[in-house]
Amino acid sequence: ECPHIIVDGLMMMAPYIEPEQTRVYFRNTKLLLNELKQKYPQYPLNELSMGMSNDYPIALEEGATMVRIGSSLFED
C-alpha cells in the first residue's frame, strides 16, 4: 500500500504495428479500466492514456483520454 500515491487511470503503449491492428490492445485496455473502476471505486480512474503518433486516431476511437504524439511534432 502506498497512501501518498493516487492512481488516476491506466497508461499503455501498443506494439508498433499497423495502426488498425492496435485496436484490440486499446479495446482490451479500456475493458480493463472499466473492470478496475468496478473493483476499486475508491480510486478516481478517469484517465486512459494510450496511443502514439502512428495510432492515436484509433486510440481516441477506443476511449483514450490522453495520447502521445511526440514524433509527429518533429516530422517535416
N, CA, C and O atoms as a Tripos MOL2 file, in Angstrom:
@<TRIPOS>MOLECULE
protein
  304   303    76     0     0
PROTEIN
NO_CHARGES

@<TRIPOS>ATOM
      1 N           0.8390   -1.1810    0.0000 N.3       1 GLU1
      2 CA          0.0000    0.0000    0.0000 C.3       1 GLU1
      3 C           0.8810    1.2410    0.0000 C.2       1 GLU1
      4 O           1.9020    1.2960    0.6870 O.2       1 GLU1
      5 N           0.4800    2.2160   -0.7650 N.am      2 CYS2
      6 CA          1.2060    3.4840   -0.9000 C.3       2 CYS2
      7 C           0.2050    4.6130   -0.7110 C.2       2 CYS2
      8 O          -0.3970    5.0630   -1.6860 O.2       2 CYS2
      9 N           0.0100    5.0800    0.5150 N.am      3 PRO3
     10 CA         -1.0430    6.0630    0.7760 C.3       3 PRO3
     11 C          -0.8400    7.4110    0.0940 C.2       3 PRO3
     12 O          -1.7980    8.1730   -0.0400 O.2       3 PRO3
     13 N           0.3780    7.7290   -0.3390 N.am      4 HIS4
     14 CA          0.6360    9.0370   -0.9500 C.3       4 HIS4
     15 C           0.5920    8.9880   -2.4770 C.2       4 HIS4
     16 O           0.8530    9.9930   -3.1390 O.2       4 HIS4
     17 N           0.2670    7.8430   -3.0280 N.am      5 ILE5
     18 CA          0.1460    7.7090   -4.4800 C.3       5 ILE5
     19 C          -1.3300    7.5880   -4.8320 C.2       5 ILE5
     20 O          -2.0470    6.7470   -4.2890 O.2       5 ILE5
     21 N          -1.7640    8.4320   -5.7390 N.am      6 ILE6
     22 CA         -3.1510    8.3960   -6.1980 C.3       6 ILE6
     23 C          -3.1470    7.9120   -7.6430 C.2       6 ILE6
     24 O          -2.5530    8.5460   -8.5140 O.2       6 ILE6
     25 N          -3.8000    6.8090   -7.8880 N.am      7 VAL7
     26 CA         -3.8860    6.2550   -9.2360 C.3       7 VAL7
     27 C          -5.0760    6.9040   -9.9410 C.2       7 VAL7
     28 O          -6.2100    6.8300   -9.4670 O.2       7 VAL7
     29 N          -4.7970    7.5470  -11.0930 N.am      8 ASP8
     30 CA         -5.8400    8.2460  -11.8500 C.3       8 ASP8
     31 C          -6.3520    7.4550  -13.0320 C.2       8 ASP8
     32 O          -7.3820    7.8060  -13.6070 O.2       8 ASP8
     33 N          -5.6540    6.3880  -13.4100 N.am      9 GLY9
     34 CA         -6.0730    5.6210  -14.5680 C.3       9 GLY9
     35 C          -4.9780    4.7080  -15.0450 C.2       9 GLY9
     36 O          -4.1020    4.3090  -14.2770 O.2       9 GLY9
     37 N          -5.0320    4.3790  -16.3190 N.am     10 LEU10
     38 CA         -4.0640    3.4750  -16.9280 C.3      10 LEU10
     39 C          -3.3510    4.1530  -18.0870 C.2      10 LEU10
     40 O          -3.8840    5.0590  -18.7280 O.2      10 LEU10
     41 N          -2.1290    3.6900  -18.3390 N.am     11 MET11
     42 CA         -1.3560    4.1290  -19.4910 C.3      11 MET11
     43 C          -0.8200    2.8800  -20.1680 C.2      11 MET11
     44 O          -0.3370    1.9690  -19.4950 O.2      11 MET11
     45 N          -0.8980    2.8270  -21.4840 N.am     12 MET12
     46 CA         -0.3400    1.6950  -22.2110 C.3      12 MET12
     47 C           0.1510    2.1220  -23.5720 C.2      12 MET12
     48 O          -0.2860    3.1280  -24.1310 O.2      12 MET12
     49 N           1.0690    1.3340  -24.0890 N.am     13 MET13
     50 CA          1.5660    1.5340  -25.4430 C.3      13 MET13
     51 C           1.3670    0.2300  -26.1940 C.2      13 MET13
     52 O           1.8170   -0.8260  -25.7480 O.2      13 MET13
     53 N           0.6990    0.3020  -27.3200 N.am     14 ALA14
     54 CA          0.5050   -0.8800  -28.1620 C.3      14 ALA14
     55 C           1.8050   -1.1700  -28.9080 C.2      14 ALA14
     56 O           2.6510   -0.2860  -29.0430 O.2      14 ALA14
     57 N           1.9690   -2.3910  -29.3890 N.am     15 PRO15
     58 CA          3.1450   -2.6820  -30.2210 C.3      15 PRO15
     59 C           3.1710   -1.7690  -31.4480 C.2      15 PRO15
     60 O           2.1250   -1.3130  -31.9110 O.2      15 PRO15
     61 N           4.3470   -1.5110  -31.9610 N.am     16 TYR16
     62 CA          4.4840   -0.6720  -33.1540 C.3      16 TYR16
     63 C           4.1880   -1.5290  -34.3780 C.2      16 TYR16
     64 O           5.0910   -2.0800  -35.0080 O.2      16 TYR16
     65 N           2.9060   -1.6240  -34.6940 N.am     17 ILE17
     66 CA          2.4120   -2.4290  -35.8090 C.3      17 ILE17
     67 C           1.4710   -1.5620  -36.6330 C.2      17 ILE17
     68 O           1.3060   -0.3760  -36.3480 O.2      17 ILE17
     69 N           0.8650   -2.1390  -37.6340 N.am     18 GLU18
     70 CA         -0.0970   -1.3710  -38.4350 C.3      18 GLU18
     71 C          -1.1570   -0.7750  -37.5080 C.2      18 GLU18
     72 O          -1.6780   -1.4790  -36.6420 O.2      18 GLU18
     73 N          -1.4830    0.5070  -37.6740 N.am     19 PRO19
     74 CA         -2.3990    1.1660  -36.7510 C.3      19 PRO19
     75 C          -3.6990    0.4070  -36.4860 C.2      19 PRO19
     76 O          -4.1160    0.2970  -35.3330 O.2      19 PRO19
     77 N          -4.3360   -0.1100  -37.5100 N.am     20 GLU20
     78 CA         -5.6180   -0.7920  -37.2880 C.3      20 GLU20
     79 C          -5.4540   -2.0360  -36.4140 C.2      20 GLU20
     80 O          -6.3920   -2.4300  -35.7190 O.2      20 GLU20
     81 N          -4.2890   -2.6500  -36.4410 N.am     21 GLN21
     82 CA         -4.0390   -3.8400  -35.6210 C.3      21 GLN21
     83 C          -3.9080   -3.5150  -34.1360 C.2      21 GLN21
     84 O          -3.9620   -4.4140  -33.2960 O.2      21 GLN21
     85 N          -3.7380   -2.2440  -33.8110 N.am     22 THR22
     86 CA         -3.6110   -1.8460  -32.3990 C.3      22 THR22
     87 C          -4.9710   -1.7850  -31.7030 C.2      22 THR22
     88 O          -5.0410   -1.7550  -30.4740 O.2      22 THR22
     89 N          -6.0340   -1.7680  -32.4790 N.am     23 ARG23
     90 CA         -7.3730   -1.5880  -31.9170 C.3      23 ARG23
     91 C          -7.6730   -2.5850  -30.7960 C.2      23 ARG23
     92 O          -8.2360   -2.2030  -29.7700 O.2      23 ARG23
     93 N          -7.3110   -3.8300  -30.9730 N.am     24 VAL24
     94 CA         -7.6050   -4.8500  -29.9580 C.3      24 VAL24
     95 C          -6.8820   -4.5430  -28.6430 C.2      24 VAL24
     96 O          -7.4300   -4.7880  -27.5680 O.2      24 VAL24
     97 N          -5.6700   -4.0160  -28.7150 N.am     25 TYR25
     98 CA         -4.9380   -3.6610  -27.4990 C.3      25 TYR25
     99 C          -5.6390   -2.5130  -26.7660 C.2      25 TYR25
    100 O          -5.7870   -2.5420  -25.5450 O.2      25 TYR25
    101 N          -6.0660   -1.5060  -27.5270 N.am     26 PHE26
    102 CA         -6.7530   -0.3680  -26.9250 C.3      26 PHE26
    103 C          -8.0960   -0.7890  -26.3260 C.2      26 PHE26
    104 O          -8.4550   -0.3800  -25.2220 O.2      26 PHE26
    105 N          -8.8110   -1.5930  -27.0590 N.am     27 ARG27
    106 CA        -10.1240   -2.0600  -26.5830 C.3      27 ARG27
    107 C          -9.9780   -2.8650  -25.2900 C.2      27 ARG27
    108 O         -10.7500   -2.6730  -24.3510 O.2      27 ARG27
    109 N          -9.0010   -3.7530  -25.2390 N.am     28 ASN28
    110 CA         -8.7810   -4.5580  -24.0350 C.3      28 ASN28
    111 C          -8.3470   -3.7060  -22.8450 C.2      28 ASN28
    112 O          -8.7130   -3.9950  -21.7060 O.2      28 ASN28
    113 N          -7.5740   -2.6660  -23.1050 N.am     29 THR29
    114 CA         -7.1560   -1.7820  -22.0170 C.3      29 THR29
    115 C          -8.3490   -1.0050  -21.4750 C.2      29 THR29
    116 O          -8.4630   -0.8080  -20.2650 O.2      29 THR29
    117 N          -9.2320   -0.5640  -22.3540 N.am     30 LYS30
    118 CA        -10.4570    0.1240  -21.9220 C.3      30 LYS30
    119 C         -11.3200   -0.8160  -21.0740 C.2      30 LYS30
    120 O         -11.8690   -0.4020  -20.0530 O.2      30 LYS30
    121 N         -11.4400   -2.0730  -21.4940 N.am     31 LEU31
    122 CA        -12.2000   -3.0530  -20.7140 C.3      31 LEU31
    123 C         -11.5680   -3.2630  -19.3350 C.2      31 LEU31
    124 O         -12.2720   -3.3590  -18.3300 O.2      31 LEU31
    125 N         -10.2390   -3.3320  -19.2970 N.am     32 LEU32
    126 CA         -9.5430   -3.4840  -18.0220 C.3      32 LEU32
    127 C          -9.8090   -2.2920  -17.1150 C.2      32 LEU32
    128 O         -10.0660   -2.4650  -15.9240 O.2      32 LEU32
    129 N          -9.7500   -1.0850  -17.6670 N.am     33 LEU33
    130 CA        -10.0290    0.1030  -16.8630 C.3      33 LEU33
    131 C         -11.4440    0.0500  -16.2930 C.2      33 LEU33
    132 O         -11.6540    0.3740  -15.1240 O.2      33 LEU33
    133 N         -12.4050   -0.3520  -17.1040 N.am     34 ASN34
    134 CA        -13.7820   -0.4580  -16.6160 C.3      34 ASN34
    135 C         -13.9020   -1.4840  -15.4970 C.2      34 ASN34
    136 O         -14.6350   -1.2650  -14.5320 O.2      34 ASN34
    137 N         -13.1970   -2.5930  -15.6150 N.am     35 GLU35
    138 CA        -13.2040   -3.6090  -14.5550 C.3      35 GLU35
    139 C         -12.6000   -3.0590  -13.2650 C.2      35 GLU35
    140 O         -13.1180   -3.2940  -12.1740 O.2      35 GLU35
    141 N         -11.5050   -2.3280  -13.4050 N.am     36 LEU36
    142 CA        -10.8510   -1.7560  -12.2290 C.3      36 LEU36
    143 C         -11.7240   -0.7040  -11.5540 C.2      36 LEU36
    144 O         -11.7270   -0.5920  -10.3280 O.2      36 LEU36
    145 N         -12.4590    0.0610  -12.3420 N.am     37 LYS37
    146 CA        -13.3890    1.0450  -11.7700 C.3      37 LYS37
    147 C         -14.4360    0.3640  -10.9040 C.2      37 LYS37
    148 O         -14.7970    0.8620   -9.8370 O.2      37 LYS37
    149 N         -14.9190   -0.7800  -11.3730 N.am     38 GLN38
    150 CA        -15.9260   -1.5310  -10.6070 C.3      38 GLN38
    151 C         -15.3230   -2.1080   -9.3270 C.2      38 GLN38
    152 O         -15.9390   -2.0710   -8.2620 O.2      38 GLN38
    153 N         -14.1190   -2.6360   -9.4510 N.am     39 LYS39
    154 CA        -13.4800   -3.3190   -8.3280 C.3      39 LYS39
    155 C         -12.9440   -2.3480   -7.2740 C.2      39 LYS39
    156 O         -12.9420   -2.6620   -6.0840 O.2      39 LYS39
    157 N         -12.4880   -1.1650   -7.7130 N.am     40 TYR40
    158 CA        -11.8720   -0.1850   -6.8160 C.3      40 TYR40
    159 C         -12.5540    1.1780   -6.9610 C.2      40 TYR40
    160 O         -11.9480    2.1140   -7.4820 O.2      40 TYR40
    161 N         -13.7830    1.2980   -6.5160 N.am     41 PRO41
    162 CA        -14.4970    2.5710   -6.6860 C.3      41 PRO41
    163 C         -13.8840    3.7330   -5.9010 C.2      41 PRO41
    164 O         -14.2080    4.8930   -6.1540 O.2      41 PRO41
    165 N         -13.0110    3.4270   -4.9640 N.am     42 GLN42
    166 CA        -12.3900    4.4850   -4.1620 C.3      42 GLN42
    167 C         -11.3230    5.2620   -4.9380 C.2      42 GLN42
    168 O         -10.8740    6.3130   -4.4800 O.2      42 GLN42
    169 N         -10.9100    4.7550   -6.1090 N.am     43 TYR43
    170 CA         -9.9020    5.4460   -6.9100 C.3      43 TYR43
    171 C         -10.5570    6.1880   -8.0710 C.2      43 TYR43
    172 O         -11.4920    5.6770   -8.6880 O.2      43 TYR43
    173 N         -10.0640    7.3980   -8.3710 N.am     44 PRO44
    174 CA        -10.6320    8.1840   -9.4780 C.3      44 PRO44
    175 C         -10.0340    7.7470  -10.8180 C.2      44 PRO44
    176 O          -9.2110    8.4600  -11.3920 O.2      44 PRO44
    177 N         -10.4340    6.6100  -11.3010 N.am     45 LEU45
    178 CA         -9.8550    6.0430  -12.5180 C.3      45 LEU45
    179 C         -10.5150    6.6440  -13.7580 C.2      45 LEU45
    180 O         -11.3370    6.0020  -14.4120 O.2      45 LEU45
    181 N         -10.1430    7.8880  -14.0690 N.am     46 ASN46
    182 CA        -10.7690    8.6110  -15.1730 C.3      46 ASN46
    183 C          -9.8690    8.7670  -16.3890 C.2      46 ASN46
    184 O         -10.3460    9.1450  -17.4590 O.2      46 ASN46
    185 N          -8.5870    8.4880  -16.2500 N.am     47 GLU47
    186 CA         -7.6570    8.7100  -17.3550 C.3      47 GLU47
    187 C          -7.3050    7.4030  -18.0390 C.2      47 GLU47
    188 O          -7.1070    6.3760  -17.3900 O.2      47 GLU47
    189 N          -7.2310    7.4590  -19.3570 N.am     48 LEU48
    190 CA         -6.8290    6.3150  -20.1530 C.3      48 LEU48
    191 C          -5.8560    6.8300  -21.2100 C.2      48 LEU48
    192 O          -6.2580    7.3090  -22.2700 O.2      48 LEU48
    193 N          -4.5820    6.7200  -20.8970 N.am     49 SER49
    194 CA         -3.5300    7.2290  -21.7730 C.3      49 SER49
    195 C          -3.0490    6.1000  -22.6660 C.2      49 SER49
    196 O          -2.4280    5.1450  -22.2000 O.2      49 SER49
    197 N          -3.3410    6.2180  -23.9490 N.am     50 MET50
    198 CA         -2.9080    5.2120  -24.9140 C.3      50 MET50
    199 C          -2.9150    5.8220  -26.2970 C.2      50 MET50
    200 O          -3.6860    6.7380  -26.5830 O.2      50 MET50
    201 N          -2.0600    5.3120  -27.1420 N.am     51 GLY51
    202 CA         -1.9430    5.8350  -28.4920 C.3      51 GLY51
    203 C          -0.7210    6.7080  -28.6350 C.2      51 GLY51
    204 O          -0.3590    7.4670  -27.7350 O.2      51 GLY51
    205 N          -0.0880    6.5810  -29.8020 N.am     52 MET52
    206 CA          1.0770    7.3930  -30.1290 C.3      52 MET52
    207 C           0.8660    7.9930  -31.5100 C.2      52 MET52
    208 O          -0.2130    7.8630  -32.0880 O.2      52 MET52
    209 N           1.8840    8.6450  -32.0370 N.am     53 SER53
    210 CA          1.7480    9.3590  -33.3080 C.3      53 SER53
    211 C           1.1650    8.5030  -34.4260 C.2      53 SER53
    212 O           0.3990    9.0040  -35.2500 O.2      53 SER53
    213 N           1.5140    7.2220  -34.4670 N.am     54 ASN54
    214 CA          1.0800    6.3950  -35.5830 C.3      54 ASN54
    215 C          -0.3250    5.8240  -35.4180 C.2      54 ASN54
    216 O          -0.9340    5.4100  -36.4050 O.2      54 ASN54
    217 N          -0.8560    5.7910  -34.1910 N.am     55 ASP55
    218 CA         -2.1460    5.1160  -33.9830 C.3      55 ASP55
    219 C          -3.1300    5.8920  -33.1100 C.2      55 ASP55
    220 O          -4.1390    5.3380  -32.6720 O.2      55 ASP55
    221 N          -2.8460    7.1530  -32.8570 N.am     56 TYR56
    222 CA         -3.7050    7.8980  -31.9310 C.3      56 TYR56
    223 C          -5.1630    8.0330  -32.3870 C.2      56 TYR56
    224 O          -6.0430    8.0570  -31.5270 O.2      56 TYR56
    225 N          -5.4750    8.1220  -33.7000 N.am     57 PRO57
    226 CA         -6.9060    8.2020  -34.0530 C.3      57 PRO57
    227 C          -7.6880    6.9710  -33.5830 C.2      57 PRO57
    228 O          -8.8250    7.0900  -33.1280 O.2      57 PRO57
    229 N          -7.0830    5.8070  -33.6940 N.am     58 ILE58
    230 CA         -7.7540    4.5890  -33.2480 C.3      58 ILE58
    231 C          -7.8530    4.5720  -31.7310 C.2      58 ILE58
    232 O          -8.8760    4.1640  -31.1810 O.2      58 ILE58
    233 N          -6.8030    5.0100  -31.0500 N.am     59 ALA59
    234 CA         -6.8350    5.0810  -29.5870 C.3      59 ALA59
    235 C          -7.9680    5.9910  -29.1210 C.2      59 ALA59
    236 O          -8.6690    5.6670  -28.1620 O.2      59 ALA59
    237 N          -8.1480    7.1110  -29.7840 N.am     60 LEU60
    238 CA         -9.2390    8.0160  -29.4240 C.3      60 LEU60
    239 C         -10.5950    7.3620  -29.6540 C.2      60 LEU60
    240 O         -11.5010    7.4930  -28.8310 O.2      60 LEU60
    241 N         -10.7310    6.6620  -30.7710 N.am     61 GLU61
    242 CA        -11.9910    5.9550  -31.0490 C.3      61 GLU61
    243 C         -12.2970    4.9200  -29.9710 C.2      61 GLU61
    244 O         -13.4610    4.6610  -29.6660 O.2      61 GLU61
    245 N         -11.2510    4.3280  -29.3930 N.am     62 GLU62
    246 CA        -11.4300    3.2770  -28.3940 C.3      62 GLU62
    247 C         -11.4720    3.8140  -26.9620 C.2      62 GLU62
    248 O         -11.5290    3.0280  -26.0160 O.2      62 GLU62
    249 N         -11.4440    5.1330  -26.7870 N.am     63 GLY63
    250 CA        -11.6680    5.6980  -25.4630 C.3      63 GLY63
    251 C         -10.5080    6.3930  -24.7910 C.2      63 GLY63
    252 O         -10.6050    6.7260  -23.6100 O.2      63 GLY63
    253 N          -9.4160    6.6260  -25.4900 N.am     64 ALA64
    254 CA         -8.2750    7.3090  -24.8780 C.3      64 ALA64
    255 C          -8.6640    8.7150  -24.4320 C.2      64 ALA64
    256 O          -9.3880    9.4210  -25.1340 O.2      64 ALA64
    257 N          -8.1820    9.1110  -23.2710 N.am     65 THR65
    258 CA         -8.3630   10.4820  -22.8030 C.3      65 THR65
    259 C          -7.0750   11.2870  -22.9610 C.2      65 THR65
    260 O          -7.0890   12.5140  -22.8570 O.2      65 THR65
    261 N          -5.9600   10.5960  -23.2140 N.am     66 MET66
    262 CA         -4.6630   11.2210  -23.4710 C.3      66 MET66
    263 C          -3.9580   10.4140  -24.5530 C.2      66 MET66
    264 O          -4.0980    9.1930  -24.6170 O.2      66 MET66
    265 N          -3.1950   11.1050  -25.4070 N.am     67 VAL67
    266 CA         -2.3880   10.4370  -26.4210 C.3      67 VAL67
    267 C          -0.9990   11.0600  -26.4110 C.2      67 VAL67
    268 O          -0.8130   12.1790  -25.9310 O.2      67 VAL67
    269 N          -0.0170   10.3210  -26.9500 N.am     68 ARG68
    270 CA          1.3490   10.8110  -27.0640 C.3      68 ARG68
    271 C           1.6530   10.9860  -28.5500 C.2      68 ARG68
    272 O           1.6130   10.0210  -29.3140 O.2      68 ARG68
    273 N           1.9510   12.1950  -28.9510 N.am     69 ILE69
    274 CA          2.1810   12.4610  -30.3740 C.3      69 ILE69
    275 C           3.5590   13.0720  -30.5970 C.2      69 ILE69
    276 O           3.7420   13.8580  -31.5270 O.2      69 ILE69
    277 N           4.5070   12.7310  -29.7780 N.am     70 GLY70
    278 CA          5.8400   13.3350  -29.8200 C.3      70 GLY70
    279 C           6.5230   13.3110  -31.1640 C.2      70 GLY70
    280 O           6.9660   14.3560  -31.6390 O.2      70 GLY70
    281 N           6.6260   12.1400  -31.8060 N.am     71 SER71
    282 CA          7.3820   12.0650  -33.0500 C.3      71 SER71
    283 C           6.7120   12.8580  -34.1810 C.2      71 SER71
    284 O           7.4010   13.3160  -35.0920 O.2      71 SER71
    285 N           5.4100   13.0250  -34.1410 N.am     72 SER72
    286 CA          4.7250   13.8030  -35.1740 C.3      72 SER72
    287 C           5.0890   15.2770  -35.1170 C.2      72 SER72
    288 O           4.9730   15.9830  -36.1180 O.2      72 SER72
    289 N           5.5250   15.7440  -33.9660 N.am     73 LEU73
    290 CA          5.9170   17.1420  -33.8170 C.3      73 LEU73
    291 C           7.1860   17.4560  -34.5870 C.2      73 LEU73
    292 O           7.4390   18.6130  -34.9260 O.2      73 LEU73
    293 N           7.9900   16.4330  -34.8670 N.am     74 PHE74
    294 CA          9.2990   16.6570  -35.4790 C.3      74 PHE74
    295 C           9.3570   16.1970  -36.9280 C.2      74 PHE74
    296 O          10.4340   16.1900  -37.5250 O.2      74 PHE74
    297 N           8.2340   15.8150  -37.5040 N.am     75 GLU75
    298 CA          8.2100   15.4040  -38.9100 C.3      75 GLU75
    299 C           8.1020   16.6220  -39.8010 C.2      75 GLU75
    300 O           7.5260   17.6390  -39.4130 O.2      75 GLU75
    301 N           8.6600   16.5170  -40.9960 N.am     76 ASP76
    302 CA          8.5730   17.6270  -41.9590 C.3      76 ASP76
    303 C           7.2560   17.6040  -42.6750 C.2      76 ASP76
    304 O           6.9980   18.4590  -43.5220 O.2      76 ASP76
@<TRIPOS>BOND
     1     1     2 1
     2     2     3 1
     3     3     4 2
     4     3     5 am
     5     5     6 1
     6     6     7 1
     7     7     8 2
     8     7     9 am
     9     9    10 1
    10    10    11 1
    11    11    12 2
    12    11    13 am
    13    13    14 1
    14    14    15 1
    15    15    16 2
    16    15    17 am
    17    17    18 1
    18    18    19 1
    19    19    20 2
    20    19    21 am
    21    21    22 1
    22    22    23 1
    23    23    24 2
    24    23    25 am
    25    25    26 1
    26    26    27 1
    27    27    28 2
    28    27    29 am
    29    29    30 1
    30    30    31 1
    31    31    32 2
    32    31    33 am
    33    33    34 1
    34    34    35 1
    35    35    36 2
    36    35    37 am
    37    37    38 1
    38    38    39 1
    39    39    40 2
    40    39    41 am
    41    41    42 1
    42    42    43 1
    43    43    44 2
    44    43    45 am
    45    45    46 1
    46    46    47 1
    47    47    48 2
    48    47    49 am
    49    49    50 1
    50    50    51 1
    51    51    52 2
    52    51    53 am
    53    53    54 1
    54    54    55 1
    55    55    56 2
    56    55    57 am
    57    57    58 1
    58    58    59 1
    59    59    60 2
    60    59    61 am
    61    61    62 1
    62    62    63 1
    63    63    64 2
    64    63    65 am
    65    65    66 1
    66    66    67 1
    67    67    68 2
    68    67    69 am
    69    69    70 1
    70    70    71 1
    71    71    72 2
    72    71    73 am
    73    73    74 1
    74    74    75 1
    75    75    76 2
    76    75    77 am
    77    77    78 1
    78    78    79 1
    79    79    80 2
    80    79    81 am
    81    81    82 1
    82    82    83 1
    83    83    84 2
    84    83    85 am
    85    85    86 1
    86    86    87 1
    87    87    88 2
    88    87    89 am
    89    89    90 1
    90    90    91 1
    91    91    92 2
    92    91    93 am
    93    93    94 1
    94    94    95 1
    95    95    96 2
    96    95    97 am
    97    97    98 1
    98    98    99 1
    99    99   100 2
   100    99   101 am
   101   101   102 1
   102   102   103 1
   103   103   104 2
   104   103   105 am
   105   105   106 1
   106   106   107 1
   107   107   108 2
   108   107   109 am
   109   109   110 1
   110   110   111 1
   111   111   112 2
   112   111   113 am
   113   113   114 1
   114   114   115 1
   115   115   116 2
   116   115   117 am
   117   117   118 1
   118   118   119 1
   119   119   120 2
   120   119   121 am
   121   121   122 1
   122   122   123 1
   123   123   124 2
   124   123   125 am
   125   125   126 1
   126   126   127 1
   127   127   128 2
   128   127   129 am
   129   129   130 1
   130   130   131 1
   131   131   132 2
   132   131   133 am
   133   133   134 1
   134   134   135 1
   135   135   136 2
   136   135   137 am
   137   137   138 1
   138   138   139 1
   139   139   140 2
   140   139   141 am
   141   141   142 1
   142   142   143 1
   143   143   144 2
   144   143   145 am
   145   145   146 1
   146   146   147 1
   147   147   148 2
   148   147   149 am
   149   149   150 1
   150   150   151 1
   151   151   152 2
   152   151   153 am
   153   153   154 1
   154   154   155 1
   155   155   156 2
   156   155   157 am
   157   157   158 1
   158   158   159 1
   159   159   160 2
   160   159   161 am
   161   161   162 1
   162   162   163 1
   163   163   164 2
   164   163   165 am
   165   165   166 1
   166   166   167 1
   167   167   168 2
   168   167   169 am
   169   169   170 1
   170   170   171 1
   171   171   172 2
   172   171   173 am
   173   173   174 1
   174   174   175 1
   175   175   176 2
   176   175   177 am
   177   177   178 1
   178   178   179 1
   179   179   180 2
   180   179   181 am
   181   181   182 1
   182   182   183 1
   183   183   184 2
   184   183   185 am
   185   185   186 1
   186   186   187 1
   187   187   188 2
   188   187   189 am
   189   189   190 1
   190   190   191 1
   191   191   192 2
   192   191   193 am
   193   193   194 1
   194   194   195 1
   195   195   196 2
   196   195   197 am
   197   197   198 1
   198   198   199 1
   199   199   200 2
   200   199   201 am
   201   201   202 1
   202   202   203 1
   203   203   204 2
   204   203   205 am
   205   205   206 1
   206   206   207 1
   207   207   208 2
   208   207   209 am
   209   209   210 1
   210   210   211 1
   211   211   212 2
   212   211   213 am
   213   213   214 1
   214   214   215 1
   215   215   216 2
   216   215   217 am
   217   217   218 1
   218   218   219 1
   219   219   220 2
   220   219   221 am
   221   221   222 1
   222   222   223 1
   223   223   224 2
   224   223   225 am
   225   225   226 1
   226   226   227 1
   227   227   228 2
   228   227   229 am
   229   229   230 1
   230   230   231 1
   231   231   232 2
   232   231   233 am
   233   233   234 1
   234   234   235 1
   235   235   236 2
   236   235   237 am
   237   237   238 1
   238   238   239 1
   239   239   240 2
   240   239   241 am
   241   241   242 1
   242   242   243 1
   243   243   244 2
   244   243   245 am
   245   245   246 1
   246   246   247 1
   247   247   248 2
   248   247   249 am
   249   249   250 1
   250   250   251 1
   251   251   252 2
   252   251   253 am
   253   253   254 1
   254   254   255 1
   255   255   256 2
   256   255   257 am
   257   257   258 1
   258   258   259 1
   259   259   260 2
   260   259   261 am
   261   261   262 1
   262   262   263 1
   263   263   264 2
   264   263   265 am
   265   265   266 1
   266   266   267 1
   267   267   268 2
   268   267   269 am
   269   269   270 1
   270   270   271 1
   271   271   272 2
   272   271   273 am
   273   273   274 1
   274   274   275 1
   275   275   276 2
   276   275   277 am
   277   277   278 1
   278   278   279 1
   279   279   280 2
   280   279   281 am
   281   281   282 1
   282   282   283 1
   283   283   284 2
   284   283   285 am
   285   285   286 1
   286   286   287 1
   287   287   288 2
   288   287   289 am
   289   289   290 1
   290   290   291 1
   291   291   292 2
   292   291   293 am
   293   293   294 1
   294   294   295 1
   295   295   296 2
   296   295   297 am
   297   297   298 1
   298   298   299 1
   299   299   300 2
   300   299   301 am
   301   301   302 1
   302   302   303 1
   303   303   304 2
@<TRIPOS>SUBSTRUCTURE
     1 GLU1         2 RESIDUE 1 A GLU
     2 CYS2         6 RESIDUE 1 A CYS
     3 PRO3        10 RESIDUE 1 A PRO
     4 HIS4        14 RESIDUE 1 A HIS
     5 ILE5        18 RESIDUE 1 A ILE
     6 ILE6        22 RESIDUE 1 A ILE
     7 VAL7        26 RESIDUE 1 A VAL
     8 ASP8        30 RESIDUE 1 A ASP
     9 GLY9        34 RESIDUE 1 A GLY
    10 LEU10       38 RESIDUE 1 A LEU
    11 MET11       42 RESIDUE 1 A MET
    12 MET12       46 RESIDUE 1 A MET
    13 MET13       50 RESIDUE 1 A MET
    14 ALA14       54 RESIDUE 1 A ALA
    15 PRO15       58 RESIDUE 1 A PRO
    16 TYR16       62 RESIDUE 1 A TYR
    17 ILE17       66 RESIDUE 1 A ILE
    18 GLU18       70 RESIDUE 1 A GLU
    19 PRO19       74 RESIDUE 1 A PRO
    20 GLU20       78 RESIDUE 1 A GLU
    21 GLN21       82 RESIDUE 1 A GLN
    22 THR22       86 RESIDUE 1 A THR
    23 ARG23       90 RESIDUE 1 A ARG
    24 VAL24       94 RESIDUE 1 A VAL
    25 TYR25       98 RESIDUE 1 A TYR
    26 PHE26      102 RESIDUE 1 A PHE
    27 ARG27      106 RESIDUE 1 A ARG
    28 ASN28      110 RESIDUE 1 A ASN
    29 THR29      114 RESIDUE 1 A THR
    30 LYS30      118 RESIDUE 1 A LYS
    31 LEU31      122 RESIDUE 1 A LEU
    32 LEU32      126 RESIDUE 1 A LEU
    33 LEU33      130 RESIDUE 1 A LEU
    34 ASN34      134 RESIDUE 1 A ASN
    35 GLU35      138 RESIDUE 1 A GLU
    36 LEU36      142 RESIDUE 1 A LEU
    37 LYS37      146 RESIDUE 1 A LYS
    38 GLN38      150 RESIDUE 1 A GLN
    39 LYS39      154 RESIDUE 1 A LYS
    40 TYR40      158 RESIDUE 1 A TYR
    41 PRO41      162 RESIDUE 1 A PRO
    42 GLN42      166 RESIDUE 1 A GLN
    43 TYR43      170 RESIDUE 1 A TYR
    44 PRO44      174 RESIDUE 1 A PRO
    45 LEU45      178 RESIDUE 1 A LEU
    46 ASN46      182 RESIDUE 1 A ASN
    47 GLU47      186 RESIDUE 1 A GLU
    48 LEU48      190 RESIDUE 1 A LEU
    49 SER49      194 RESIDUE 1 A SER
    50 MET50      198 RESIDUE 1 A MET
    51 GLY51      202 RESIDUE 1 A GLY
    52 MET52      206 RESIDUE 1 A MET
    53 SER53      210 RESIDUE 1 A SER
    54 ASN54      214 RESIDUE 1 A ASN
    55 ASP55      218 RESIDUE 1 A ASP
    56 TYR56      222 RESIDUE 1 A TYR
    57 PRO57      226 RESIDUE 1 A PRO
    58 ILE58      230 RESIDUE 1 A ILE
    59 ALA59      234 RESIDUE 1 A ALA
    60 LEU60      238 RESIDUE 1 A LEU
    61 GLU61      242 RESIDUE 1 A GLU
    62 GLU62      246 RESIDUE 1 A GLU
    63 GLY63      250 RESIDUE 1 A GLY
    64 ALA64      254 RESIDUE 1 A ALA
    65 THR65      258 RESIDUE 1 A THR
    66 MET66      262 RESIDUE 1 A MET
    67 VAL67      266 RESIDUE 1 A VAL
    68 ARG68      270 RESIDUE 1 A ARG
    69 ILE69      274 RESIDUE 1 A ILE
    70 GLY70      278 RESIDUE 1 A GLY
    71 SER71      282 RESIDUE 1 A SER
    72 SER72      286 RESIDUE 1 A SER
    73 LEU73      290 RESIDUE 1 A LEU
    74 PHE74      294 RESIDUE 1 A PHE
    75 GLU75      298 RESIDUE 1 A GLU
    76 ASP76      302 RESIDUE 1 A ASP
